[in-house]
Amino acid sequence: VMDMFMPNMDGLAATRALRDEPALRRIPVIAQTAQPSVVSGARELFDAVLAKPCSPDILIRTICDVLGR
């Protein structure tokens, strides 16, 4: 679960770095952000996008869905 606003490197840059590494590019990444528009142009990077606040039930269901693919 990737937060979009972090110090040093934002979630978009961190996810792009994962996707650029052959050994890491298949790791599922779920974006979680209070500002979904931040990922609107980069949704293909993520396996799912959740808006904050997000209930624990939705988070768990989304993780299970992504891992079940």
C-alpha positions, 0 to 999 in steps of 0.5 A: 500500500503506497501513500502518495505524499511522503518525504524524500520521494512521493508515491508516484516516483517510488512506484515508478522505481519499483516498476523499472526494476525487473525483479520488483515490477510484479509487486502489487501496488495499491495507491492510497491518497486523500487526493485521487487526482494525483494518480489520475494520469498514472493509474496504469502504474497501480493495481488499485487506487483507494481514496482516504479515508478508507475503511479497514474492510475496503482496504482488506477487500482490495488487498485480497482482490489484488493478491488474488489476481 
